[in-house]
């Protein structure tokens, strides 16, 4: 397989989960986070997203390295590392807010929006960076 094709496959592997998350995460802005099932679904979506991005970054790094593009491989490793580190940080923060909500603290529900919006922003920045770098690959 030509190296250019491997590099483009690697970019697509990174873009697909980012685009899926980019399209699905704003729906949680339309519902109240005081509903336990909604917050559990949001938490599960973030958990799955970070796991998938960790794996996608590792696979993409391998494909970029095989295609002879070490700079892109390093960028894919950074994306995977950010996903792994952010997963832990995000889930701990969300769990703390959920415990506060379950304890009846009124400010917990609005504070659940902050990590949601931060996760969306980080994903949008990463997606824009990957999509803007696609013309540089071949």
Protein Blocks (a to p, Z undefined) as FASTA:
>chain_A
ZZklmmmmmmmmmmmmmmmmmmmmmmmmmpcfkbmklmmmmmmmmmmmmmmmmmmmmmmm
mmmmmnopaklmmmmmmmmmmmmmmmmmmmmmmmmmmmmmmnopaklmmmmmmmmmmmmm
mmmmmmmmmmmmmmmmZZ
